[in-house]
Amino acid sequence: MIAKAISTKRIEPNSCTIFELLDEVLASMPEKSVLAITSKVISLCEGAVVPVADTDKEALIRSEAEYYMTEQKSKYGINFTIAGSTLIPNSGIDESNAGDVYVLWPRDAQATANAIREYLVKRFGVQEVGVVITDSTCRPMRLGVSGIALAFSGFTPLRNYVGQDDLFGRPFSVAQADIVGGLANTAVMMMGEGAESTPIALLGQLDFVQFMARNPSEAELGTLRIPLEDDLFAPFITSVTWMPGGRANSSK
C-alpha cells in the first residue's frame, strides 16, 4: 500500500463545495485506489457548523447524539455519546482548526461518500475507486488518536474469515478484518491532527481491497454495525444510563 496526503487551502465554512475543492487539489485518481477525506472538511463545505458564541455546548452535544450518558464527564470534561451508531466523545463535535465555530459531523456522510465516488468516476473515467470519510477518536487505555470511518463507497468494508482455517487447521468462527477502518486509520495518520492542512489522502496499491463499481447497499452498510447485545464491550456500554438525544431516531 502507498499513501499520500494532499494539501489544501484553509477551508472556511461555506467557502466552497467539496467538489470545487477536489477540482482544485486532485490531479489524478488511478483505478483501484481510495480517496480519504476528513469529515471536518465535508462539514465545513456543507456549512455544518454552529457559532461558539452564545451556544450551550452540552445542549448541542445532546441534540447531535443518538444517546448521551447522564453520569459525570471524564476528568477532561468530555461527554460520552453514541452518534452514528458509534461510541464517540461529544457527538463528534470538534473545535480544533475551526476558528470560532463548533464543527458538527456531516448531516449525511454516506450520501456524500456516494456522491464523491460518482464524481471521481465521471471526472477521471475510472470504474473501481473508493471513498472513505474519516474522523479521529481515542480508544480506551491507549494514548493517542486513531482514525475511524464514518462512511465509505466503492469497496467491500470487511474481509470475512469465518469458516476458514488458521495455520493449525482450526476454523475461525467470528473473525472479520476491518478493511474500511484500516484504510481510515492509515489516512488519518497521514493527514495529521495539527496545522498540516492535509485533510485528504490518496491510498493506492491496495491488493487486499475488493472494489465494486457501485455504491454500497443498505445490507452492506449494515454489516458494519453490531447490535449492542452482541457487542464484545456490551458489559461496559450497558453499565451506565443512556438517555435518548436529538438524533435518537436517525443515523448519520
C-alpha positions as CSV (number, residue, x, y, z in Angstrom):
1,M,0.0,0.0,0.0
2,I,1.1,3.6,-0.7
3,A,-0.5,6.6,0.9
4,K,-0.1,10.3,0.0
5,A,-1.5,13.3,1.9
6,I,-2.9,16.1,-0.2
7,S,-2.5,19.8,0.8
8,T,-5.4,22.2,0.6
9,K,-6.1,25.8,1.4
10,R,-7.6,26.6,4.7
11,I,-11.3,25.8,4.4
12,E,-13.8,28.2,5.9
13,P,-17.5,27.4,6.4
14,N,-19.4,27.6,3.1
15,S,-16.3,28.8,1.2
16,C,-16.5,26.1,-1.4
17,T,-18.2,22.8,-2.2
18,I,-16.3,19.6,-1.7
19,F,-16.4,19.1,-5.4
20,E,-14.9,22.5,-6.1
21,L,-12.1,21.7,-3.6
22,L,-11.4,18.4,-5.2
23,D,-11.3,20.1,-8.6
24,E,-8.5,22.3,-7.2
25,V,-6.3,19.8,-5.5
26,L,-6.9,16.4,-7.0
27,A,-4.9,15.8,-10.2
28,S,-5.5,12.1,-10.8
29,M,-7.4,9.1,-9.4
30,P,-5.9,5.8,-10.5
31,E,-8.1,2.7,-10.8
32,K,-8.3,0.6,-7.6
33,S,-7.4,3.5,-5.3
34,V,-9.2,5.0,-2.4
35,L,-9.7,8.7,-1.6
36,A,-10.0,9.6,2.1
37,I,-11.4,12.9,3.2
38,T,-11.7,14.1,6.8
39,S,-15.3,14.7,7.9
40,K,-14.4,18.2,9.1
41,V,-13.7,19.4,5.6
42,I,-17.0,17.9,4.4
43,S,-18.8,19.7,7.2
44,L,-17.1,23.0,6.6
45,C,-18.0,22.8,2.9
46,E,-21.6,21.9,3.8
47,G,-21.8,24.6,6.5
48,A,-22.5,22.1,9.2
49,V,-21.2,24.5,11.9
50,V,-22.6,26.3,14.9
51,P,-21.1,29.6,16.3
52,V,-19.3,29.1,19.6
53,A,-20.6,32.4,21.0
54,D,-24.0,32.0,22.7
55,T,-24.1,28.2,22.2
56,D,-24.7,25.8,25.0
57,K,-22.2,23.2,24.1
58,E,-23.6,20.5,26.3
59,A,-27.1,21.0,24.9
60,L,-25.6,20.9,21.4
61,I,-23.9,17.6,22.1
62,R,-27.1,16.1,23.4
63,S,-29.0,17.3,20.3
64,E,-26.5,15.7,18.0
65,A,-26.4,12.4,19.9
66,E,-28.5,9.3,19.4
67,Y,-27.8,8.7,23.1
68,Y,-25.9,10.5,25.8
69,M,-24.5,9.4,29.1
70,T,-26.1,11.0,32.1
71,E,-23.3,10.3,34.5
72,Q,-20.4,12.6,35.2
73,K,-18.0,13.6,32.5
74,S,-14.5,12.4,32.3
75,K,-11.7,14.2,34.1
76,Y,-11.0,16.0,30.8
77,G,-14.6,17.4,30.6
78,I,-15.6,15.0,27.8
79,N,-19.2,13.9,27.4
80,F,-19.7,10.3,26.2
81,T,-22.3,9.8,23.5
82,I,-23.5,7.3,20.9
83,A,-23.8,9.0,17.5
84,G,-23.9,7.4,14.1
85,S,-24.1,4.1,15.8
86,T,-20.6,4.8,17.2
87,L,-19.4,5.4,20.8
88,I,-17.8,8.8,20.4
89,P,-16.9,11.7,22.7
90,N,-19.1,14.8,22.3
91,S,-21.2,13.5,19.4
92,G,-18.1,14.0,17.2
93,I,-18.3,17.8,17.6
94,D,-14.9,19.5,17.1
95,E,-13.4,22.9,17.8
96,S,-9.8,22.4,16.5
97,N,-8.8,24.1,13.3
98,A,-12.3,25.6,13.1
99,G,-12.0,29.3,14.3
100,D,-15.0,30.4,16.3
101,V,-17.4,27.6,15.4
102,Y,-18.2,24.1,16.5
103,V,-17.9,21.7,13.6
104,L,-20.6,19.0,13.6
105,W,-20.5,15.7,11.7
106,P,-21.8,15.8,8.1
107,R,-25.5,15.5,8.0
108,D,-25.4,12.5,5.7
109,A,-21.9,11.3,5.3
110,Q,-23.0,8.2,3.4
111,A,-24.8,10.2,0.7
112,T,-21.7,12.4,0.4
113,A,-19.4,9.5,0.1
114,N,-21.6,8.0,-2.7
115,A,-21.7,11.4,-4.5
116,I,-17.9,11.8,-4.3
117,R,-17.3,8.3,-5.7
118,E,-19.7,9.1,-8.6
119,Y,-17.9,12.4,-9.2
120,L,-14.5,10.6,-9.3
121,V,-15.8,8.0,-11.8
122,K,-17.1,10.7,-14.1
123,R,-14.2,13.1,-13.8
124,F,-11.4,10.6,-14.2
125,G,-13.1,7.9,-16.3
126,V,-12.4,5.2,-13.8
127,Q,-14.7,2.4,-12.6
128,E,-13.2,0.8,-9.5
129,V,-12.4,3.5,-7.0
130,G,-13.3,4.0,-3.3
131,V,-14.1,6.8,-0.9
132,V,-13.8,7.0,2.9
133,I,-14.9,9.8,5.0
134,T,-12.9,9.8,8.2
135,D,-12.7,11.2,11.7
136,S,-10.3,10.6,14.6
137,T,-11.1,9.4,18.1
138,C,-9.5,7.8,21.2
139,R,-9.5,4.2,22.3
140,P,-9.8,3.0,25.9
141,M,-6.5,2.5,27.7
142,R,-4.4,3.7,24.7
143,L,-2.7,7.1,24.3
144,G,-3.2,8.9,21.0
145,V,-5.9,9.3,18.5
146,S,-6.6,7.0,15.6
147,G,-8.9,7.1,12.5
148,I,-12.4,5.7,12.1
149,A,-14.6,5.6,9.0
150,L,-18.0,7.5,9.1
151,A,-18.9,6.4,5.6
152,F,-17.4,4.6,2.6
153,S,-18.3,3.7,-1.0
154,G,-16.8,1.6,-3.8
155,F,-15.4,-1.4,-2.0
156,T,-16.3,-4.2,0.4
157,P,-15.7,-2.9,4.0
158,L,-14.9,-6.3,5.7
159,R,-12.9,-9.4,4.9
160,N,-14.7,-12.4,6.3
161,Y,-12.5,-15.2,7.7
162,V,-15.4,-17.1,9.2
163,G,-15.2,-20.8,8.2
164,Q,-11.6,-20.5,7.0
165,D,-8.9,-22.4,8.8
166,D,-6.0,-20.8,10.7
167,L,-2.4,-22.1,10.5
168,F,-3.2,-25.0,12.7
169,G,-6.4,-26.1,10.9
170,R,-8.8,-24.5,13.5
171,P,-11.7,-22.7,11.8
172,F,-12.4,-19.1,12.5
173,S,-15.9,-18.6,14.0
174,V,-16.1,-14.8,14.3
175,A,-13.0,-13.2,12.7
176,Q,-13.5,-10.4,10.2
177,A,-10.9,-7.9,9.2
178,D,-12.0,-4.2,9.3
179,I,-10.8,-3.1,5.9
180,V,-12.5,0.3,5.9
181,G,-11.3,1.0,9.4
182,G,-7.7,0.2,8.5
183,L,-7.9,2.5,5.5
184,A,-9.4,5.3,7.6
185,N,-6.7,4.8,10.3
186,T,-3.9,5.0,7.7
187,A,-5.4,8.1,6.1
188,V,-5.8,9.9,9.4
189,M,-2.2,9.2,10.3
190,M,-1.1,10.7,7.0
191,M,-3.4,13.7,7.3
192,G,-2.2,14.6,10.8
193,E,-4.0,16.3,13.7
194,G,-2.5,19.8,13.8
195,A,-1.9,22.6,11.3
196,E,-0.7,20.3,8.4
197,S,-3.5,21.4,6.1
198,T,-3.6,18.0,4.5
199,P,-7.2,16.8,5.1
200,I,-7.3,14.5,2.1
201,A,-5.3,11.4,1.4
202,L,-4.9,9.1,-1.7
203,L,-4.4,5.4,-1.0
204,G,-3.1,3.1,-3.7
205,Q,-1.7,-0.4,-4.4
206,L,-4.5,-1.9,-2.3
207,D,-4.3,-5.6,-3.2
208,F,-6.3,-6.5,-0.1
209,V,-9.3,-4.4,-1.0
210,Q,-12.2,-5.8,-3.0
211,F,-13.5,-3.0,-5.2
212,M,-17.0,-2.8,-6.6
213,A,-18.1,-0.3,-9.3
214,R,-21.1,0.9,-7.3
215,N,-22.3,2.4,-4.1
216,P,-22.8,0.0,-1.1
217,S,-26.2,-1.4,-0.5
218,E,-28.1,-0.9,2.8
219,A,-27.3,-4.5,3.7
220,E,-23.6,-3.9,3.1
221,L,-23.7,-0.8,5.2
222,G,-25.4,-2.8,7.9
223,T,-22.6,-5.3,8.1
224,L,-20.5,-2.7,10.0
225,R,-23.0,-2.2,12.8
226,I,-23.3,-4.6,15.7
227,P,-26.4,-4.9,17.9
228,L,-25.5,-3.8,21.4
229,E,-26.4,-7.2,22.9
230,D,-23.9,-8.8,20.5
231,D,-21.1,-6.3,21.1
232,L,-17.9,-7.5,22.8
233,F,-17.9,-4.5,25.0
234,A,-21.6,-4.6,25.9
235,P,-20.9,-5.2,29.7
236,F,-19.2,-1.8,29.8
237,I,-21.5,0.1,27.5
238,T,-24.7,-1.1,29.2
239,S,-23.3,-0.5,32.7
240,V,-24.3,3.2,32.5
241,T,-27.5,5.1,31.9
242,W,-28.1,6.3,28.4
243,M,-30.7,9.0,27.5
244,P,-32.1,9.5,24.0
245,G,-30.6,12.5,22.3
246,G,-31.9,14.7,19.5
247,R,-31.0,12.1,16.8
248,A,-32.3,9.0,18.6
249,N,-34.5,8.0,15.7
250,S,-32.0,8.7,12.9
251,S,-28.5,7.7,12.0
252,K,-25.7,9.5,10.1
